[in-house]
């Protein structure tokens, strides 16, 4: 605005006229400022690499938990590339970090939680712990993008929402001396850990399969069927049986059935499993279970009886089949009790304080040894593969752990000395952080009440 011209124009005007000119000038000034503001706004450039919409659009939330020496989950699948909010929590007792392959890094002290924003491309991302030796111990994972897996993911979400723990209580002895058992080979989506599902191969839909509880000398007639809805041939091998491998143990195709008959000639804790080729893949995918053969005179009465099957999972793509290559390399993602990682940590097994507990324990493998141990207890009785340690032994010996190779079983007995929590683990501690952890809860679980 040209101020001198305005001044010369109003020099000879009357006061009222001067006031009117000033008001008009003010209106003119406001209009000019407003127009300048609009022009400047129109000229503002938003960088192409970060638009306003990019700042607010988050494709989803991801959560990663740091365990003792692993991440959970180790496999994350998203349905589309994009920007994700990621929360990482360190539940371990030592510091760890998490480094993503795009360079993002979070360092977390024990008990600490941290968040970041990740741009996940179509090619996905990897993550690992960069502290010496931690990646080699199993601290690594991947994020993959699979837009076609949205339907499977929805099914998995429903499955996870309906997840319930495997009941460890031992079923009663089957009546009479001849038993007809019906087993169905079922290929289905199952939970293997919190937030992780796999397309498992099962007996009767569960991992492990049903516990078969009989007495020495009983005859067992197993009716195995392979429904037409399955894709694979399956079979069954009872390690307590004495039959030819190329007779009852042969595979049956979808739509076929087989009768497998055997006599319980030896007492103990026995494994059954699928032996179809490759047997490693079928066992690693969940096709195993326990047989308990009691002596004819039975076992001494106890207050609680539980069955515990240790096994491993070699996780493939979320919602798909397990990874045979990992299994061949002895690289389990999870080592579990009764089919789900940490399920008895989240849902403790309850017993009475001072009550006698008997556990039938089986290591189904397929690869790793077990050193079964319950922290805070001594095993007063151990029957492993027919060798017995009795409570009345002359030297008053006890057992702190039971070593079980794959396909070996044992019977153990113990009591809890006081109210509290008693962790159930394999003393091969590289696997405890991978899910081989449960809790025995005695009384109300509080030792200091």
C-alpha positions as CSV (number, residue, x, y, z in Angstrom):
1,X,0.0,0.0,0.0
2,X,1.3,3.5,-1.0
3,X,1.2,5.5,2.3
4,X,2.4,9.0,0.9
5,X,-0.5,9.1,-1.6
6,X,-3.0,8.3,1.1
7,X,-1.5,11.1,3.2
8,X,-1.7,13.7,0.5
9,X,-5.2,12.7,-0.3
10,X,-6.6,13.2,3.2
11,X,-4.5,16.3,4.1
12,X,-7.4,18.8,3.3
13,X,-10.3,16.6,4.5
14,X,-12.6,17.2,7.5
15,X,-12.1,15.0,10.6
16,X,-15.1,12.8,9.8
17,X,-13.9,12.3,6.2
18,X,-10.4,11.5,7.5
19,X,-11.8,8.9,9.9
20,X,-13.7,7.3,7.0
21,X,-10.6,7.2,4.9
22,X,-8.7,5.5,7.8
23,X,-11.4,2.9,8.2
24,X,-11.4,2.2,4.5
25,X,-7.7,1.9,4.6
26,X,-7.9,-0.6,7.4
27,X,-10.3,-2.7,5.5
28,X,-8.0,-2.6,2.5
29,X,-5.0,-3.6,4.6
30,X,-6.9,-6.6,6.1
31,X,-7.9,-7.8,2.6
32,X,-4.3,-7.5,1.4
33,X,-3.0,-9.5,4.3
34,X,-5.6,-12.1,3.8
35,X,-4.8,-12.4,0.1
36,X,-1.1,-12.7,0.9
37,X,-1.7,-15.4,3.4
38,X,-3.7,-17.4,0.9
39,X,-1.0,-17.0,-1.7
40,X,1.7,-18.1,0.7
41,X,-0.4,-21.1,1.7
42,X,-0.8,-22.1,-1.9
43,X,2.9,-21.9,-2.5
44,X,3.8,-24.1,0.5
45,X,5.4,-27.3,-0.6
46,X,4.9,-30.6,1.3
47,X,7.9,-32.9,0.9
48,X,6.9,-35.9,-1.4
49,X,8.6,-38.3,1.0
50,X,6.2,-37.5,3.9
51,X,2.8,-36.3,3.1
52,X,0.2,-35.3,5.7
53,X,-1.7,-38.5,5.0
54,X,1.5,-40.5,5.6
55,X,1.8,-39.0,9.1
56,X,-1.5,-40.3,10.3
57,X,-2.1,-43.6,8.4
58,X,-1.0,-46.6,10.4
59,X,-1.6,-49.9,8.8
60,X,-1.6,-51.9,12.0
61,X,-0.1,-52.6,15.5
62,X,2.5,-55.3,16.0
63,X,3.8,-56.6,19.3
64,X,7.0,-58.5,20.0
65,X,8.0,-60.0,23.3
66,X,11.6,-60.7,24.3
67,X,11.9,-64.0,26.2
68,X,15.0,-65.4,27.9
69,X,16.8,-66.0,24.7
70,X,14.2,-65.7,21.9
71,X,11.5,-63.5,20.5
72,X,7.8,-64.3,20.5
73,X,6.6,-64.5,17.8
74,X,9.5,-65.3,15.6
75,X,7.3,-65.2,12.5
76,X,5.0,-62.2,11.8
77,X,2.9,-62.0,8.8
78,X,1.1,-58.8,7.7
79,X,-1.5,-58.6,4.9
80,X,-0.1,-55.5,3.2
81,X,3.0,-53.4,3.2
82,X,2.8,-50.0,5.0
83,X,3.6,-48.2,8.2
84,X,3.1,-50.1,11.4
85,X,3.3,-49.2,15.1
86,X,5.6,-51.8,16.8
87,X,5.8,-52.3,20.6
88,X,8.6,-54.4,22.0
89,X,8.7,-55.6,25.7
90,X,11.6,-57.3,27.4
91,X,10.3,-59.9,29.8
92,X,13.8,-61.5,30.3
93,X,16.1,-60.9,33.3
94,X,18.9,-59.5,31.2
95,X,19.2,-56.6,28.6
96,X,18.5,-57.3,25.0
97,X,18.1,-55.3,21.8
98,X,16.1,-55.7,18.6
99,X,17.6,-54.6,15.3
100,X,15.4,-54.5,12.2
101,X,17.0,-54.9,8.8
102,X,16.0,-51.3,7.9
103,X,18.4,-50.1,10.6
104,X,15.8,-49.4,13.3
105,X,17.2,-50.4,16.7
106,X,15.7,-50.6,20.2
107,X,17.7,-51.4,23.3
108,X,15.7,-52.6,26.3
109,X,16.6,-53.2,29.9
110,X,14.8,-56.1,31.8
111,X,11.1,-55.2,32.2
112,X,11.3,-52.3,29.8
113,X,8.9,-51.6,26.9
114,X,9.6,-49.5,23.9
115,X,7.7,-48.5,20.7
116,X,8.7,-47.4,17.2
117,X,7.2,-46.9,13.8
118,X,8.3,-49.3,11.0
119,X,7.8,-48.9,7.3
120,X,7.4,-52.5,6.1
121,X,8.1,-53.0,2.4
122,X,6.6,-55.8,0.2
123,X,9.9,-57.7,0.7
124,X,9.3,-57.7,4.5
125,X,11.9,-57.2,7.3
126,X,14.1,-59.3,9.5
127,X,15.0,-58.7,13.1
128,X,17.6,-60.0,15.5
129,X,19.5,-59.3,18.8
130,X,22.9,-57.9,18.0
131,X,24.5,-58.8,21.4
132,X,27.3,-61.4,21.0
133,X,25.9,-64.9,20.7
134,X,22.3,-64.0,21.1
135,X,21.3,-64.4,17.4
136,X,23.0,-67.8,17.3
137,X,21.1,-68.8,20.5
138,X,17.8,-68.2,18.6
139,X,17.1,-64.5,18.8
140,X,15.9,-63.7,15.3
141,X,12.7,-63.4,13.4
142,X,11.0,-62.2,10.2
143,X,8.1,-60.0,9.1
144,X,6.6,-61.1,5.8
145,X,3.9,-59.5,3.7
146,X,1.2,-61.8,2.4
147,X,-1.9,-60.1,1.1
148,X,-3.4,-63.4,0.0
149,X,-3.2,-64.7,3.5
150,X,-5.8,-62.3,4.9
151,X,-8.5,-65.1,5.0
152,X,-6.1,-67.5,6.8
153,X,-5.2,-64.8,9.2
154,X,-8.8,-64.2,10.0
155,X,-9.3,-67.9,10.7
156,X,-6.2,-67.8,12.9
157,X,-7.4,-64.9,14.9
158,X,-10.7,-66.7,15.6
159,X,-8.7,-69.8,16.6
160,X,-6.5,-67.8,18.9
161,X,-9.5,-66.1,20.5
162,X,-11.0,-69.6,21.2
163,X,-7.7,-71.2,22.5
164,X,-7.9,-73.2,25.7
165,X,-5.2,-75.2,27.4
166,X,-4.7,-78.9,27.0
167,X,-6.1,-80.7,30.0
168,X,-3.2,-82.6,31.6
169,X,-5.3,-84.9,33.9
170,X,-4.8,-88.6,33.1
171,X,-7.9,-90.3,31.9
172,X,-9.2,-93.3,33.9
173,X,-8.1,-96.8,33.1
174,X,-10.2,-98.2,30.3
175,X,-12.6,-100.9,31.6
176,X,-12.4,-104.6,30.5
177,X,-9.5,-106.2,28.8
178,X,-10.1,-105.5,25.1
179,X,-10.4,-101.9,23.9
180,X,-11.6,-100.4,20.6
181,X,-9.9,-97.0,20.1
182,X,-10.9,-94.7,17.2
183,X,-8.3,-92.3,15.9
184,X,-8.9,-89.9,13.1
185,X,-6.0,-88.3,11.2
186,X,-6.9,-84.6,11.0
187,X,-5.1,-81.8,9.2
188,X,-6.1,-78.6,10.9
189,X,-5.1,-75.2,12.1
190,X,-3.8,-75.3,15.7
191,X,-2.2,-72.8,18.1
192,X,1.4,-73.6,19.0
193,X,2.2,-70.4,20.9
194,X,0.6,-67.1,21.8
195,X,-0.1,-65.4,18.5
196,X,1.2,-68.3,16.4
197,X,-0.7,-70.9,14.4
198,X,0.3,-73.7,12.2
199,X,-1.5,-76.2,9.9
200,X,-0.8,-79.3,12.0
201,X,-1.3,-83.0,11.4
202,X,-3.1,-84.5,14.4
203,X,-4.9,-87.4,15.9
204,X,-8.4,-86.5,16.8
205,X,-7.7,-82.8,16.3
206,X,-5.4,-82.3,19.3
207,X,-1.7,-82.2,20.0
208,X,-0.7,-84.4,21.5
209,X,-3.3,-87.1,20.6
210,X,-5.5,-88.8,23.2
211,X,-3.8,-90.6,26.1
212,X,-4.6,-94.3,26.0
213,X,-4.6,-95.8,29.5
214,X,-4.6,-99.6,29.9
215,X,-3.3,-102.5,32.0
216,X,-0.6,-105.0,31.3
217,X,-2.1,-107.9,29.2
218,X,-4.9,-105.8,27.7
219,X,-5.7,-106.0,24.0
220,X,-6.0,-102.7,22.1
221,X,-7.7,-102.5,18.7
222,X,-7.0,-99.1,17.1
223,X,-9.3,-98.1,14.2
224,X,-7.4,-95.4,12.2
225,X,-9.1,-93.4,9.5
226,X,-7.8,-90.8,7.1
227,X,-10.7,-88.6,5.9
228,X,-11.0,-87.6,2.3
229,X,-10.7,-83.9,3.4
230,X,-7.0,-84.5,4.1
231,X,-4.2,-84.0,1.5
232,X,-1.7,-86.5,2.8
233,X,-1.2,-90.2,3.6
234,X,-0.9,-91.0,7.3
235,X,-0.1,-94.0,9.5
236,X,0.4,-94.9,13.2
237,X,3.2,-96.7,15.0
238,X,2.7,-97.8,18.6
239,X,6.1,-98.3,20.3
240,X,4.4,-100.6,22.8
241,X,3.3,-103.0,20.1
242,X,5.1,-106.0,18.6
243,X,3.9,-106.1,15.0
244,X,5.7,-106.0,11.7
245,X,6.6,-102.6,10.3
246,X,5.2,-103.4,6.9
247,X,1.9,-104.7,8.3
248,X,-0.2,-102.4,10.6
249,X,2.2,-99.5,10.4
250,X,1.8,-98.9,6.6
251,X,0.3,-95.6,5.4
252,X,-3.3,-95.1,4.4
253,X,-4.4,-92.6,1.8
254,X,-7.2,-90.1,2.2
255,X,-10.5,-92.0,2.3
256,X,-9.0,-95.2,3.7
257,X,-9.1,-96.9,7.1
258,X,-6.9,-99.4,8.9
259,X,-7.2,-101.7,11.9
260,X,-4.0,-101.9,14.1
261,X,-4.2,-104.5,16.9
262,X,-1.7,-105.1,19.6
263,X,-1.3,-106.6,23.1
264,X,0.1,-104.6,26.0
265,X,2.9,-107.0,27.0
266,X,5.1,-104.5,28.8
267,X,4.3,-101.8,31.4
268,X,5.5,-98.2,31.1
269,X,5.0,-94.9,29.4
270,X,5.0,-95.4,25.6
271,X,4.9,-93.2,22.5
272,X,2.7,-93.6,19.4
273,X,3.3,-91.5,16.3
274,X,2.8,-91.2,12.5
275,X,5.5,-93.1,10.6
276,X,4.6,-91.9,7.1
277,X,7.5,-90.6,5.0
278,X,9.1,-88.3,6.0
279,X,8.3,-89.3,9.6
280,X,10.3,-86.4,10.9
281,X,7.8,-84.0,9.3
282,X,4.8,-85.9,10.5
283,X,6.0,-86.0,14.1
284,X,7.2,-82.4,14.1
285,X,3.7,-81.4,12.8
286,X,1.9,-82.9,15.8
287,X,1.2,-86.6,15.1
288,X,2.1,-88.2,18.4
289,X,0.6,-89.3,21.7
290,X,1.1,-91.3,24.9
291,X,0.1,-94.8,26.0
292,X,0.2,-95.7,29.7
293,X,0.4,-99.4,30.5
294,X,0.0,-100.0,34.2
295,X,1.3,-103.2,35.9
296,X,-1.5,-105.7,36.3
297,X,-1.7,-105.0,40.1
298,X,-1.8,-101.3,39.4
299,X,0.2,-98.4,40.9
300,X,0.0,-97.0,44.5
301,X,-2.8,-94.5,45.0
302,X,-1.8,-90.8,44.7
303,X,-3.7,-87.5,45.0
304,X,-3.1,-86.2,41.4
305,X,-2.1,-87.8,38.1
306,X,-1.0,-85.8,35.1
307,X,0.4,-86.6,31.6
308,X,3.0,-84.3,30.2
309,X,4.4,-84.7,26.6
310,X,7.4,-82.6,25.6
311,X,7.9,-81.9,21.9
312,X,9.2,-79.3,19.5
313,X,7.8,-77.1,16.8
314,X,9.7,-75.9,13.8
315,X,7.5,-73.0,12.6
316,X,6.8,-72.2,9.0
317,X,4.8,-69.4,7.5
318,X,2.0,-68.2,9.8
319,X,-1.1,-70.4,9.4
320,X,0.8,-72.9,7.1
321,X,2.7,-76.1,7.6
322,X,5.7,-76.6,9.8
323,X,9.2,-76.2,8.4
324,X,10.9,-79.6,7.6
325,X,14.2,-78.0,6.8
326,X,14.4,-76.4,10.3
327,X,13.6,-79.8,11.8
328,X,16.4,-81.4,9.9
329,X,18.8,-78.8,11.4
330,X,17.7,-79.2,15.0
331,X,16.6,-75.6,15.2
332,X,13.2,-75.6,17.1
333,X,11.3,-72.3,17.4
334,X,9.4,-73.7,20.4
335,X,9.9,-76.6,22.8
336,X,6.5,-77.2,24.5
337,X,4.6,-79.3,27.1
338,X,1.4,-80.8,25.7
339,X,1.4,-78.9,22.4
340,X,1.4,-75.2,23.2
341,X,4.4,-73.0,24.4
342,X,4.1,-71.7,28.0
343,X,0.5,-72.8,28.3
344,X,0.9,-74.0,31.9
345,X,2.8,-70.8,32.8
346,X,-0.3,-68.9,31.8
347,X,-2.6,-71.6,33.2
348,X,-0.8,-73.3,36.2
349,X,-1.5,-76.9,37.1
350,X,-3.2,-76.8,40.5
351,X,-2.4,-79.3,43.3
352,X,-2.9,-79.5,47.0
353,X,0.0,-78.6,49.2
354,X,1.7,-81.7,50.6
355,X,-0.3,-84.0,48.3
356,X,1.3,-86.8,46.3
357,X,1.5,-86.1,42.6
358,X,2.3,-88.6,39.9
359,X,3.3,-87.5,36.4
360,X,3.6,-89.6,33.3
361,X,6.2,-87.9,31.2
362,X,7.0,-88.6,27.5
363,X,9.6,-86.9,25.3
364,X,8.0,-87.1,21.8
365,X,10.9,-85.2,20.2
366,X,11.3,-85.6,17.4
367,X,14.9,-84.4,17.9
368,X,15.9,-83.0,21.3
369,X,16.7,-84.6,24.6
370,X,14.8,-83.6,27.8
371,X,16.0,-83.2,31.4
372,X,12.7,-83.0,33.1
373,X,12.8,-81.2,36.4
374,X,10.3,-79.5,38.7
375,X,12.0,-76.7,40.6
376,X,11.6,-76.9,44.4
377,X,10.8,-80.7,44.5
378,X,12.6,-84.0,44.7
379,X,11.3,-87.0,42.7
380,X,10.7,-89.7,45.4
381,X,9.8,-92.3,42.8
382,X,11.0,-92.7,39.2
383,X,10.2,-95.5,36.8
384,X,12.2,-94.8,33.6
385,X,12.0,-97.4,30.8
386,X,11.4,-100.1,33.4
387,X,14.1,-99.1,35.9
388,X,12.6,-98.0,39.2
389,X,13.8,-95.8,42.0
390,X,11.4,-96.4,45.0
391,X,10.8,-94.2,48.0
392,X,11.8,-97.0,50.3
393,X,15.3,-97.5,48.8
394,X,18.0,-98.4,51.3
395,X,20.1,-95.2,50.9
396,X,17.1,-92.9,50.7
397,X,18.1,-91.7,47.3
398,X,16.0,-89.3,45.3
399,X,16.1,-87.8,41.8
400,X,16.4,-84.2,40.7
401,X,15.8,-84.6,37.0
402,X,14.9,-87.4,34.6
403,X,16.8,-87.6,31.3
404,X,14.7,-88.6,28.4
405,X,15.8,-89.1,24.8
406,X,13.2,-88.8,22.1
407,X,10.6,-91.6,22.4
408,X,11.5,-92.3,26.0
409,X,9.0,-92.1,28.9
410,X,9.0,-92.1,32.7
411,X,6.7,-92.1,35.7
412,X,7.7,-89.7,38.5
413,X,6.2,-88.9,41.9
414,X,6.7,-85.9,44.2
415,X,5.1,-83.7,46.8
416,X,5.0,-79.9,47.2
417,X,6.5,-78.9,50.6
418,X,4.5,-75.6,51.0
419,X,2.1,-73.3,49.2
420,X,3.7,-71.7,46.3
421,X,4.7,-72.0,42.6
422,X,6.9,-74.8,41.4
423,X,8.3,-74.3,37.8
424,X,8.2,-77.3,35.5
425,X,11.0,-77.2,33.0
426,X,13.5,-79.1,30.9
427,X,16.8,-78.4,32.6
428,X,18.3,-77.9,29.1
429,X,17.7,-74.2,29.7
430,X,18.2,-73.2,26.1
431,X,14.7,-74.4,25.6
432,X,13.0,-72.9,28.7
433,X,12.8,-69.5,26.9
434,X,11.3,-71.2,23.9
435,X,8.2,-72.4,25.7
436,X,9.3,-75.4,27.9
437,X,8.0,-73.8,31.1
438,X,5.0,-74.5,33.2
439,X,3.9,-73.9,36.8
440,X,2.7,-76.3,39.4
441,X,0.5,-74.2,41.8
442,X,0.3,-75.6,45.3
443,X,-2.5,-74.3,47.5
444,X,-3.2,-70.6,46.7
445,X,0.3,-70.2,45.3
446,X,1.4,-67.7,48.0
447,X,4.1,-69.0,50.3
448,X,4.0,-65.9,52.5
449,X,0.4,-65.7,53.5
